[in-house]
Amino acid sequence: MVATAVIGVGLGGFFDGILLHQVLQWHHLLSLVPGEAFRDLGTQILADGLFHVLMYIVTAVGLWMLWRRRHAFASAVDWRLVAGGGLLGFGIWNLVDVGFFHWILGIHRIRVDVPDPMLYDVGWLAAFGLVPLVVAWLLRRRAEPDGGNGRGTGGAGAAATLALLAIVAAPIAALPQPNSKSALVLFAPGTTAATALNAAQQSGTRILWAQPDGRMMAVAVERPGVEARLYRAGALFVTRSPALAGCAASLTS
């Protein structure tokens, strides 16, 4: 089922973002890309954020496709086909991520701050790429292709569970990293660099990075209430969420 596989791809991206970007903080999307332009904090924020946005789009497309086929799932789809489709997409995402983005493009690894990153890549690929693909294949082999002669064998429940997983994972993926000490600040169009700098100074925060025109900057969040003070000083948008930061950064790029 294409819809369940697409949702599985989205879940794979959310799992990557939540575990590796937020919880373990092992890499950014462009951690290993050479060049000062790619080491720039704004570029890293934009890349990580747009990755999250892409996963939201993929998941939304999968949910829409699932909704369009809802009557088929309710009447004649074996639950193993649904679960197998989700695992297929999940495994494909991790296979593409490690094989293409890690080993061919080399833009990041599972963990970049270790002597042997290949060990983490291979372990991740085996656990979250190959194992889900094998389980998906086994489930789909054992599935009843006609859903039990039209009576349905749990397809609706499995589809609802898969959709619920995606709906729950989406807002979790938008949460900031635990103990995040930085935020992205966006000012209204027409804001001068001097005005933005003055707003940051009024809020009592430290600027980590800023666009030349001052419209967007990353600031340190070392004390409570920094976000509120930035809004009072004239900020249009302040966020520590990677997904929302990517949206904001794309508006000024």
PAZAPA-4460 file (N, C-alpha, C; in steps of 0.05 Angstrom, whole numbers, plus 32768, in hexadecimal, padded with zeros to 4 digits):
% residues 253
    n_x    n_y    n_z   ca_x   ca_y   ca_z    c_x    c_y    c_z   seq   type   mol
   8011   7FE8   8000   8000   8000   8000   8012   8019   8000     1      M     A
   800F   8029   7FEC   8021   8040   7FE8   801D   8054   7FFF     2      V     A
   8004   8058   8007   7FFE   806C   801C   800C   8065   8036     3      A     A
   800C   804C   803E   8018   8044   8057   8037   8046   8055     4      T     A
   8042   8040   803D   805F   8043   803A   8067   8060   803B     5      A     A
   8057   8072   8030   805E   808E   8031   805E   8098   804E     6      V     A
   804A   8090   805D   8049   8097   807A   8061   808B   8088     7      I     A
   8069   8073   8081   8081   8067   808D   809A   8077   8088     8      G     A
   809C   8082   806F   80B3   8093   8069   80B3   80AC   807C     9      V     A
   809B   80B8   807F   8099   80CF   8091   80A0   80C8   80AD    10      G     A
   8097   80B1   80B7   809D   80A8   80D2   80BB   80A3   80D5    11      L     A
   80C8   8098   80C0   80E5   8095   80C1   80F3   80AF   80C4    12      G     A
   80EA   80C4   80B6   80F7   80DE   80B8   80F2   80EA   80D4    13      G     A
   80D9   80E7   80DE   80D4   80F1   80F9   80E5   80E3   810E    14      F     A
   80E8   80C9   810B   80F8   80B9   811E   8115   80C2   811E    15      F     A
   811F   80C7   8106   813A   80D2   8102   813D   80ED   8110    16      D     A
   812A   80FF   810A   812C   811A   8115   8129   811A   8134    17      G     A
   8116   810B   813E   8111   810B   815B   8128   80FE   816A    18      I     A
   8131   80E7   8161   8146   80D8   8170   8162   80E4   816C    19      L     A
   8169   80E8   8152   8185   80F0   814C   818A   810E   814E    20      L     A
   8176   811E   8146   8179   813B   8147   8172   8147   8162    21      H     A
   815C   813D   816E   8152   814A   8186   815D   813D   81A0    22      Q     A
   8159   8122   81A2   8160   8114   81BB   817E   8110   81BE    23      V     A
   8189   8101   81AB   81A6   80FB   81AC   81B8   8112   81A2    24      L     A
   81AD   8122   8190   81BC   8139   8184   81D6   812F   8178    25      Q     A
   81D5   811A   8168   81ED   810E   815C   81F5   811C   8142    26      W     A
   81E3   8129   8134   81EA   8136   811B   81D6   814A   8112    27      H     A
   81DE   815C   8100   81CC   816D   80F0   81CC   8162   80D4    28      H     A
   81B9   816B   80C4   81B6   8161   80A9   81D0   8165   8099    29      L     A
   81DC   817D   809C   81F4   8184   808D   820E   8184   809D    30      L     A
   820F   8172   80B1   8226   8172   80C4   8241   8170   80B6    31      S     A
   8243   8160   80A1   825D   815A   8094   8261   8167   8079    32      L     A
   824F   817A   8072   8253   8188   8059   8269   819D   805C    33      V     A
   827E   819C   804B   8294   81AF   804E   828C   81CB   8044    34      P     A
   829C   81DE   804E   8297   81FA   8045   828B   820A   805B    35      G     A
   8294   8223   805E   828A   8235   8073   826D   823B   8070    36      E     A
   8263   823C   8057   8247   8242   8053   8235   822D   805F    37      A     A
   823E   8214   805F   822D   81FE   806A   8232   81FB   8088    38      F     A
   8247   8206   8092   824B   8205   80AF   823D   821C   80BD    39      R     A
   8233   822E   80AE   8225   8245   80B8   820C   823B   80C8    40      D     A
   8208   8247   80E0   81F2   823E   80F0   81D7   8241   80E2    41      L     A
   81D4   8257   80D4   81BB   825C   80C6   81B5   8246   80B1    42      G     A
   81CA   823E   80A3   81C7   8229   808F   81BF   820E   809C    43      T     A
   81CC   8208   80B3   81C5   81F0   80C1   81A8   81F0   80CB    44      Q     A
   81A0   8207   80D5   8184   820A   80DE   8171   8207   80C7    45      I     A
   8177   8213   80B1   8166   8211   8099   8164   81F4   808F    46      L     A
   817B   81E6   808E   817B   81CB   8084   816B   81B8   8096    47      A     A
   8171   81BA   80B0   8163   81A8   80C3   8145   81AE   80C2    48      D     A
   813E   81C7   80C2   8122   81CF   80C2   8113   81C6   80A9    49      G     A
   8120   81C9   8092   8113   81C1   8079   8111   81A3   8077    50      L     A
   8123   8194   8083   8121   8177   8084   8107   8170   8093    51      F     A
   8103   817D   80AA   80EA   8177   80B9   80D1   817E   80A9    52      H     A
   80D2   8195   809C   80BB   819D   808C   80B5   8189   8076    53      V     A
   80CA   817F   8069   80C7   816A   8054   80B9   8151   8060    54      L     A
   80C1   8149   8078   80B4   8132   8084   8097   8137   808A    55      M     A
   8090   8150   8092   8074   8156   8096   8064   8154   807C    56      Y     A
   8070   815D   8066   8062   815C   804D   805E   813F   8044    57      I     A
   8073   812F   8047   8071   8112   8040   805C   8105   8050    58      V     A
   805C   810A   806A   8048   80FD   807C   802C   8106   8075    59      T     A
   8028   8120   8070   800E   812B   8069   8004   811E   804F    60      A     A
   8015   811A   803B   800D   810D   8022   8005   80F0   8028    61      V     A
   8014   80E2   8039   800D   80C7   803F   7FF2   80C5   804D    62      G     A
   7FED   80D7   8060   7FD3   80D7   806F   7FBC   80DE   805C    63      L     A
   7FC1   80F0   8049   7FAC   80F7   8035   7FA6   80DE   8024    64      W     A
   7FBB   80D0   801B   7FB7   80B8   800B   7FA8   80A3   801B    65      M     A
   7FAF   80A0   8034   7FA2   808D   8045   7F84   8093   8049    66      L     A
   7F7E   80AD   804C   7F63   80B5   804F   7F52   80AF   8036    67      W     A
   7F5E   80B3   801F   7F50   80AE   8006   7F4A   8090   8003    68      R     A
   7F5A   807F   800E   7F56   8062   800C   7F48   8056   8025    69      R     A
   7F3D   8067   8036   7F33   805E   8050   7F1E   8048   804D    70      R     A
   7F0D   8049   8039   7EF8   8035   8036   7F04   8019   802F    71      H     A
   7F19   8019   801F   7F27   8000   8018   7F33   7FF4   8031    72      A     A
   7F3F   8004   8042   7F4C   7FFA   805A   7F36   7FEE   806D    73      F     A
   7F1F   7FFA   806D   7F0A   7FF1   8080   7EFE   7FD6   8076    74      A     A
   7EFF   7FD0   805C   7EF1   7FB9   8052   7F02   7FA1   804B    75      S     A
   7F19   7FA6   803F   7F27   7F8F   8033   7F45   7F92   8033    76      A     A
   7F51   7F9A   8049   7F6E   7F9C   804B   7F78   7F8E   8064    77      V     A
   7F8B   7F7C   8060   7F97   7F6E   8077   7FA9   7F81   8086    78      D     A
   7FA8   7F7F   80A1   7FB9   7F91   80B1   7FD7   7F8E   80AB    79      W     A
   7FDE   7F76   80A2   7FFB   7F71   809C   8004   7F82   8084    80      R     A
   7FF2   7F87   8071   7FF9   7F98   805B   7FFE   7FB4   8064    81      L     A
   7FED   7FBD   8077   7FF0   7FD9   8081   800A   7FDB   8091    82      V     A
   800E   7FC9   80A4   8026   7FCA   80B4   803F   7FC6   80A2    83      A     A
   803D   7FB4   808F   8054   7FAF   807D   805A   7FC8   806D    84      G     A
   8046   7FD6   8064   804A   7FEF   8054   8058   8004   8065    85      G     A
   804F   8007   807E   805C   801B   808F   8079   8014   8095    86      G     A
   807F   7FFB   809A   809A   7FF2   809F   80AB   7FF4   8086    87      L     A
   809F   7FEF   806F   80AD   7FF2   8056   80B7   800F   8052    88      L     A
   80A5   8022   8056   80AD   803E   8053   80C2   8046   8068    89      G     A
   80BE   803D   8080   80D2   8043   8096   80ED   8038   808F    90      F     A
   80EE   8020   8086   8108   8014   807F   8115   8021   8066    91      G     A
   8104   8028   8052   810F   8035   803A   811B   8050   8042    92      I     A
   810E   805F   8053   8119   8078   805B   8135   8075   8067    93      W     A
   8138   8062   807A   8152   805F   8087   8167   8053   8074    94      N     A
   815E   8043   8061   8171   8038   804C   817B   804F   803B    95      L     A
   8169   8061   8032   8171   8077   8021   8182   808B   8032    96      V     A
   817A   8090   804A   8189   80A3   805B   81A6   809B   805F    97      D     A
   81AA   8082   8067   81C5   8078   806C   81D4   8074   8052    98      V     A
   81C7   8066   803F   81D5   805F   8026   81DB   8078   8015    99      G     A
   81C8   8089   8012   81CB   80A0   7FFF   81D7   80B9   800D   100      F     A
   81CA   80C2   8023   81D2   80DB   8030   81EC   80D7   8040   101      F     A
   81F0   80C0   804C   8208   80BB   805C   8220   80B3   804B   102      H     A
   821C   809E   803A   8233   8091   802D   8238   809C   8011   103      W     A
   8224   80A6   8003   8229   80B1   7FE8   822D   80CF   7FEA   104      I     A
   821A   80DE   7FF5   821E   80FB   7FF7   8231   8102   800E   105      L     A
   8230   80F3   8024   8242   80F9   803A   823B   8112   8049   106      G     A
   8222   811A   804A   821B   8133   8058   8219   8131   8076   107      I     A
   8215   8119   8080   8215   8114   809D   8217   80F6   80A2   108      H     A
   821B   80EF   80BB   821B   80D2   80C3   8207   80D0   80DA   109      R     A
   8202   80B7   80E2   81F0   80B3   80F9   81FC   80C2   8111   110      I     A
   8216   80BE   8116   8223   80CC   812C   823E   80D6   8121   111      R     A
   8242   80F0   8123   825A   80FC   8116   8272   8100   8129   112      V     A
   826D   80FE   8143   8282   8105   8156   828F   80EC   8162   113      D     A
   8292   80D7   8152   829E   80BE   815C   82B4   80B6   8148   114      V     A
   82C8   80A6   8152   82DE   809D   8140   82D5   808C   8129   115      P     A
   82C0   807B   812D   82B7   8069   8118   829A   806D   8112   116      D     A
   8292   8082   8103   8276   8086   80FE   8269   8070   80ED   117      P     A
   8279   8061   80DE   826E   804C   80CD   825F   8037   80DE   118      M     A
   826A   8032   80F6   825D   801E   8108   8241   8027   810F   119      L     A
   823D   8040   8114   8222   804A   811A   8210   8049   8101   120      Y     A
   821B   8050   80EA   820C   804F   80D2   8202   8032   80CC   121      D     A
   8214   801F   80CE   820D   8003   80C8   81F9   7FF9   80DC   122      V     A
   81FD   7FFF   80F6   81EA   7FF7   810A   81CE   8002   8106   123      G     A
   81CD   801C   80FF   81B3   8029   80FA   81A6   801D   80E2   124      W     A
   81B5   8019   80CD   81AA   800E   80B4   819F   7FF2   80B9   125      L     A
   81AD   7FE2   80C8   81A3   7FC7   80CE   818A   7FC7   80DF   126      A     A
   818A   7FD8   80F4   8174   7FD8   8107   815B   7FE5   80FC   127      A     A
   815E   7FFB   80EE   8147   800C   80E6   8143   800D   80C8   128      F     A
   8154   7FFF   80B9   8151   7FFE   809C   814B   7FE1   8094   129      G     A
   815D   7FCF   8098   815A   7FB4   808F   8146   7FA4   809E   130      L     A
   8146   7FA6   80B9   8132   7F97   80C9   8115   7F9F   80C2   131      V     A
   810E   7FB9   80C1   80F3   7FBF   80B8   80EC   7FB5   809C   132      P     A
   80FF   7FB6   808A   80FA   7FAC   806F   80F5   7F8E   806F   133      L     A
   8104   7F7F   807E   80FF   7F62   8080   80E4   7F5C   808C   134      V     A
   80DE   7F6A   80A2   80C4   7F65   80B0   80AD   7F6D   809D   135      V     A
   80B1   7F83   808E   809C   7F8B   807B   8098   7F76   8066   136      A     A
   80AD   7F6A   805C   80AB   7F55   8047   809D   7F3D   8053   137      W     A
   80A3   7F35   806B   8096   7F1E   8078   8079   7F23   807C   138      L     A
   8072   7F3B   8086   8056   7F41   808A   8046   7F41   8070   139      L     A
   8051   7F4C   805C   8042   7F4E   8043   803F   7F32   8036   140      R     A
   8053   7F21   803A   8050   7F05   8030   803A   7EF6   803D   141      R     A
   8035   7EFC   8057   8021   7EED   8066   8005   7EFB   8065   142      R     A
   8004   7F12   8058   7FEA   7F20   8058   7FD7   7F13   8044   143      A     A
   7FBD   7F15   804B   7FA8   7F0C   8039   7FA3   7F22   8025   144      E     A
   7FA9   7F1E   800B   7FA7   7F33   7FF8   7F8B   7F3F   7FF4   145      P     A
   7F76   7F2F   7FFA   7F5B   7F39   7FF7   7F4F   7F41   8012   146      D     A
   7F60   7F42   8027   7F56   7F4A   8041   7F43   7F36   804D   147      G     A
   7F47   7F1D   8046   7F35   7F09   8052   7F1B   7F07   8043   148      G     A
   7F1C   7F07   8028   7F04   7F05   8017   7EF0   7F1B   801D   149      N     A
   7EFB   7F34   8020   7EE9   7F4B   8023   7EE0   7F50   803F   150      G     A
   7EE7   7F3F   8052   7EDD   7F44   806D   7EEF   7F57   807D   151      R     A
   7F07   7F5C   8073   7F19   7F6D   8082   7F26   7F5F   8099   152      G     A
   7F40   7F63   809C   7F4F   7F55   80B2   7F60   7F69   80C0   153      T     A
   7F54   7F7D   80CB   7F63   7F91   80DC   7F70   7FA7   80CD   154      G     A
   7F6A   7FAA   80B3   7F77   7FBF   80A4   7F70   7FDB   80AE   155      G     A
   7F56   7FDF   80B5   7F4D   7FFA   80BE   7F5C   8001   80D8   156      A     A
   7F5D   7FEE   80EB   7F6B   7FF4   8104   7F88   7FFA   8100   157      G     A
   7F95   7FEA   80EF   7FB1   7FEE   80EA   7FB6   8009   80DD   158      A     A
   7FA5   8011   80CA   7FA8   802A   80BC   7FA4   8041   80D0   159      A     A
   7F90   803F   80E2   7F8B   8054   80F6   7FA3   8056   8109   160      A     A
   7FAF   8040   8110   7FC6   8040   8122   7FDE   804E   8114   161      T     A
   7FE2   8047   80FB   7FF8   8054   80EC   7FF4   8072   80EA   162      L     A
   7FDB   807A   80E4   7FD6   8096   80E2   7FDA   80A4   80FC   163      A     A
   7FD1   8097   8112   7FD5   80A3   812D   7FF2   80A6   8134   164      L     A
   8003   8093   812D   801F   8095   8131   802B   80AE   8123   165      L     A
   8022   80B2   810A   802C   80C9   80FB   8022   80E3   8107   166      A     A
   8009   80E4   8110   7FFE   80FC   811C   800C   8103   8136   167      I     A
   8012   80EE   8146   8020   80F3   8160   803D   80FB   815B   168      V     A
   804A   80EE   8148   8067   80F3   8143   806B   810F   8138   169      A     A
   8058   811A   8129   805C   8134   811C   8061   814A   812F   170      A     A
   8051   814E   8144   8056   8164   8157   806F   815F   8168   171      P     A
   8075   8145   816E   808D   813F   817D   80A6   8148   816D   172      I     A
   80A6   8143   8153   80BC   814A   8142   80C1   8168   8141   173      A     A
   80AC   8178   8147   80AE   8195   8147   80B9   81A0   8161   174      A     A
   80BB   8190   8175   80C4   819A   818F   80E2   81A1   818D   175      L     A
   80EA   81B5   819D   8107   81BC   819D   8117   81A7   81AB   176      P     A
   8131   81A7   81A6   8143   8194   81B4   8141   8198   81D2   177      Q     A
   8143   8182   81E1   8144   8185   81FE   815B   8197   8207   178      P     A
   8155   81A9   8219   8169   81BC   8223   8175   81CD   820D   179      N     A
   8165   81D3   81F8   816E   81E4   81E2   8176   81FF   81ED   180      S     A
   818D   8209   81E5   8197   8223   81EE   8198   8238   81D8   181      K     A
   818A   8233   81C2   818A   8247   81AC   816E   8248   81A0   182      S     A
   8169   825F   8194   814F   8263   8187   8153   8273   816D   183      A     A
   8141   826F   815A   8142   827F   8142   812F   8296   8144   184      L     A
   8137   82AE   813D   8127   82C6   8140   8123   82D2   8124   185      V     A
   810A   82D7   811D   8103   82E3   8103   80F6   82FE   8108   186      L     A
   8101   8313   80FA   80F5   832D   80FC   80E5   8334   80E3   187      F     A
   80D4   8347   80E5   80C3   834E   80CE   80D3   8359   80B7   188      A     A
   80C8   8356   809E   80D6   8362   8087   80DA   8380   808B   189      P     A
   80F1   8389   8083   80F7   83A5   8086   8107   83AC   809F   190      G     A
   8109   8398   80B1   8119   839D   80CA   8136   83A0   80C3   191      T     A
   8143   83B4   80CD   815F   83B9   80C7   8170   83A8   80DA   192      T     A
   8189   83A4   80D3   819C   8395   80E4   819F   83A3   80FE   193      A     A
   81A0   83BE   80FE   81A3   83CD   8117   818B   83C9   812A   194      A     A
   8173   83C8   811E   815B   83C4   812E   815B   83A8   813A   195      T     A
   8162   8394   812A   8162   8378   8134   8177   8375   814A   196      A     A
   818F   8381   8146   81A4   8380   815B   819A   838D   8174   197      L     A
   818D   83A3   8172   8183   83B1   818A   816E   83A0   8198   198      N     A
   815D   8392   8189   8148   8381   8195   8155   836A   81A4   199      A     A
   816A   835F   8199   8178   8349   81A7   8185   8353   81C0   200      A     A
   8191   836B   81BF   819D   8377   81D7   8189   837D   81EC   201      Q     A
   8172   8386   81E4   815D   838C   81F8   8153   8373   8206   202      Q     A
   8153   835D   81F7   814A   8344   8203   815E   8337   8216   203      S     A
   8177   8341   8215   818C   8337   8226   8197   831C   821D   204      G     A
   8196   8317   8203   81A0   82FD   81F9   81B9   8302   81E9   205      T     A
   81C6   82EC   81E2   81DF   82EC   81D3   81DA   82E2   81B7   206      R     A
   81E3   82F1   81A3   81DF   82E9   8187   81F4   82D4   817F   207      I     A
   81EB   82BE   8174   81FC   82A8   816B   8203   82AA   814E   208      L     A
   81EF   82B4   813F   81F2   82B7   8122   81DD   82CA   8118   209      W     A
   81E2   82D9   8103   81CE   82EB   80F8   81D2   82EE   80DA   210      A     A
   81BC   82F2   80CC   81BD   82F9   80B0   81C9   8315   80AD   211      Q     A
   81D6   831B   8097   81E1   8336   8093   81CB   834C   8096   212      P     A
   81B3   8346   808C   819E   835B   808D   8190   835C   80A8   213      D     A
   8197   8349   80BA   818D   834A   80D5   8171   833E   80D9   214      G     A
   8164   8336   80C3   8149   832D   80C5   8146   8313   80D4   215      R     A
   815A   8301   80D3   8159   82E8   80E1   8173   82E4   80F1   216      M     A
   8171   82DA   8109   8188   82D5   8119   8183   82BD   812C   217      M     A
   8199   82B0   8134   8197   829C   8148   81A3   82A8   8162   218      A     A
   8195   82A4   8178   819E   82AF   8191   81A0   829A   81A7   219      V     A
   81AF   829F   81BB   81B2   828D   81D2   819A   8291   81E4   220      A     A
   818F   827A   81ED   8179   827A   8200   8184   826F   821A   221      V     A
   8190   8280   822A   819E   8277   8242   818E   827D   825C   222      E     A
   817A   828E   8259   8169   8295   8270   814C   8294   8269   223      R     A
   813A   828E   827C   811E   828D   8276   8114   82A9   826D   224      P     A
   8100   82A9   825C   80F3   82C2   8254   80FF   82D0   823C   225      G     A
   8114   82C4   8230   8121   82D1   821A   810E   82D4   8202   226      V     A
   80FE   82BF   81FC   80EC   82C1   81E6   80D8   82D8   81EA   227      E     A
   80CD   82DA   8202   80B9   82EF   8207   80C6   830B   8204   228      A     A
   80DE   830E   820D   80EC   8328   820B   80F2   832F   81EE   229      R     A
   80F8   831A   81DE   80FD   831F   81C1   80E4   8328   81B3   230      L     A
   80CD   831C   81BA   80B4   8325   81AE   80AE   8342   81B6   231      Y     A
   80B2   8348   81CF   80AD   8364   81D8   80C0   8378   81CA   232      R     A
   80D8   836E   81C3   80EC   837F   81B6   80E7   8382   8198   233      A     A
   80D3   8373   818D   80CC   8377   8171   80CF   835E   815F   234      G     A
   80D7   8347   816A   80D9   832F   815A   80BE   8326   814F   235      A     A
   80BE   831D   8137   80A6   8313   812B   80A0   82F6   8132   236      L     A
   80B6   82E6   8135   80B3   82C9   813A   80CC   82BF   8147   237      F     A
   80C8   82B0   815D   80DF   82A4   816C   80D8   8286   8170   238      V     A
   80EB   8275   8169   80E6   8258   816D   80FF   8249   8172   239      T     A
   80FC   8233   8181   8112   8220   8185   810B   8206   8177   240      R     A
   80F5   8205   8169   80ED   81ED   815A   80FC   81EB   8140   241      S     A
   8108   81D4   813A   8117   81D2   8120   8105   81D5   8108   242      P     A
   80ED   81CA   8109   80DA   81CB   80F2   80D2   81E8   80ED   243      A     A
   80C9   81F6   8103   80C1   8211   8100   80D8   8224   80F8   244      L     A
   80F0   821D   8102   8108   822D   80FB   810D   822A   80DD   245      A     A
   810A   8212   80D2   810E   820E   80B6   80FB   821E   80A5   246      G     A
   80E1   821F   80AE   80CD   822F   80A0   80D5   824C   80A0   247      C     A
   80DD   8256   80B8   80E4   8272   80BB   80FD   8279   80AA   248      A     A
   8110   8267   80AB   8129   826C   809C   8124   826C   807E   249      A     A
   8112   825B   8074   810C   825A   8058   80FF   8274   804E   250      S     A
   80F1   8282   8060   80E4   829B   8058   80F8   82B1   8052   251      L     A
   8110   82AF   805D   8124   82C4   8059   813B   82BC   8047   252      T     A
   813B   82A3   803D   8151   8299   802C   814D   82A1   800F   253      S     A
***
